[in-house]
Amino acid sequence: QVQLVESGGGLVQAGGSLSLSCAASGNIISINVMGWYRQAPGKQRELVAEITRGGSTNYADSVKGRFTISRDNAKNMVYLQMNSLKPEDTAVYYCNNQDRAFRRSWGQGTQVTVSS
């Protein structure tokens, strides 16, 4: 089992930037594809961005060109830099790990609120 702890987030005005971090611990051998998901009130949880151990990335169309995901394998960390934030980016952001058996671990979530 992998434990994930997010940090960062908060309140920002539209057009601003925020950075999220996620620290992974526990069964670090199972750390594989890491990513960020978000869930807005009344909506389903959706993928924001994910990154493999080798650095290949995948982004939701809604965040391409604005958000950047990165990771530090030596520190078991994954990051999300969010620029040009929009009110529709408001959500709880969750860190995720998917191991090689496709089992998922989730962080507790961190709130991101973008005011207009």
Backbone torsions as a table, in degrees:
resi	resn	phi	psi	omega
1	GLN	NA	139.1	178.5
2	VAL	-108.5	131.0	174.8
3	GLN	-99.5	138.2	-176.7
4	LEU	-127.0	133.0	179.5
5	VAL	-129.5	118.1	180.0
6	GLU	-89.7	154.7	171.2
7	SER	-146.8	162.6	-175.6
8	GLY	99.4	-160.6	-176.3
9	GLY	83.5	-174.9	-179.5
10	GLY	131.6	-156.2	-176.9
11	LEU	-110.9	133.3	179.7
12	VAL	-146.3	152.9	176.4
13	GLN	-79.3	155.5	176.7
14	ALA	-55.3	137.8	-176.7
15	GLY	91.7	-10.4	-179.1
16	GLY	-84.7	-173.8	-176.9
17	SER	-130.6	151.1	173.3
18	LEU	-143.6	156.4	178.0
19	SER	-127.9	133.6	176.3
20	LEU	-112.0	146.4	175.6
21	SER	-129.0	152.8	178.0
22	CYS	-141.8	125.4	179.2
23	ALA	-104.4	128.3	179.0
24	ALA	-104.0	142.3	177.9
25	SER	-147.2	178.0	179.9
26	GLY	94.6	-130.0	-177.9
27	ASN	-79.0	79.8	-171.2
28	ILE	-67.7	-17.4	175.7
29	ILE	-62.8	-26.2	-178.0
30	SER	-85.1	-2.6	178.9
31	ILE	-72.1	120.7	-174.3
32	ASN	-135.2	-101.8	177.1
33	VAL	-84.1	121.4	179.6
34	MET	-111.8	151.1	-176.9
35	GLY	-161.8	177.7	176.7
36	TRP	-122.7	133.5	173.7
37	TYR	-121.7	163.0	176.2
38	ARG	-141.4	154.5	178.6
39	GLN	-139.4	117.2	175.9
40	ALA	-92.0	157.4	-180.0
41	PRO	-55.3	129.8	177.9
42	GLY	78.0	4.2	-178.6
43	LYS	-120.9	162.4	177.2
44	GLN	-77.4	155.3	174.9
45	ARG	-67.2	136.2	-176.9
46	GLU	-132.5	151.8	176.7
47	LEU	-68.9	135.6	172.2
48	VAL	-101.4	-54.4	-179.6
49	ALA	-162.7	152.6	176.5
50	GLU	-143.5	157.8	-176.2
51	ILE	-145.6	135.5	178.4
52	THR	-83.5	172.4	178.0
53	ARG	-62.0	-30.1	-180.0
54	GLY	-82.5	-6.0	175.8
55	GLY	100.1	3.3	175.9
56	SER	-71.6	138.2	-174.1
57	THR	-122.0	158.1	176.6
58	ASN	-143.7	132.3	-177.6
59	TYR	-125.0	149.0	168.2
60	ALA	-66.8	144.9	-179.1
61	ASP	-57.0	-33.7	-174.9
62	SER	-68.2	-16.8	-177.1
63	VAL	-117.0	-4.6	-179.6
64	LYS	-56.9	134.2	-179.9
65	GLY	85.0	-10.8	-179.8
66	ARG	-115.4	-36.5	-177.5
67	PHE	-108.3	147.9	176.3
68	THR	-133.2	125.3	176.0
69	ILE	-100.6	143.5	177.1
70	SER	-149.4	166.3	179.2
71	ARG	-147.9	156.1	175.4
72	ASP	-122.3	101.1	-174.9
73	ASN	-65.2	-32.0	-179.2
74	ALA	-67.2	-31.2	-178.6
75	LYS	-101.1	-1.6	-177.4
76	ASN	55.6	47.2	-178.0
77	MET	-123.0	149.0	170.5
78	VAL	-132.3	145.5	-173.9
79	TYR	-128.6	156.5	173.3
80	LEU	-137.9	113.1	174.6
81	GLN	-94.8	123.2	-176.1
82	MET	-116.9	116.2	179.1
83	ASN	-115.9	163.6	178.6
84	SER	49.4	48.2	-176.0
85	LEU	-65.6	146.5	-178.9
86	LYS	-120.9	156.1	177.4
87	PRO	-54.7	-32.7	-179.9
88	GLU	-72.0	-6.0	173.1
89	ASP	-82.5	-7.1	179.7
90	THR	-61.5	125.8	-177.4
91	ALA	-178.8	171.8	166.2
92	VAL	-88.7	127.4	-178.0
93	TYR	-102.5	130.2	-176.8
94	TYR	-117.2	134.9	171.7
95	CYS	-83.4	144.1	-176.0
96	ASN	-139.0	143.6	169.1
97	ASN	-125.7	134.9	174.0
98	GLN	-116.7	119.5	-178.2
99	ASP	-83.6	-177.5	-174.6
100	ARG	-69.6	-15.3	174.4
101	ALA	-96.1	12.4	177.2
102	PHE	66.8	21.4	173.9
103	ARG	-85.4	141.1	-175.1
104	ARG	-110.5	142.8	170.8
105	SER	-120.6	148.1	-176.8
106	TRP	-128.4	147.4	169.7
107	GLY	-81.9	-179.5	-177.1
108	GLN	-81.9	-14.1	178.8
109	GLY	95.5	150.0	176.5
110	THR	-138.1	137.9	-174.8
111	GLN	-82.2	133.0	170.9
112	VAL	-121.1	122.7	-179.7
113	THR	-123.6	125.3	-179.9
114	VAL	-115.0	117.6	-178.6
115	SER	-92.0	147.5	-178.2
116	SER	-90.0	NA	NA
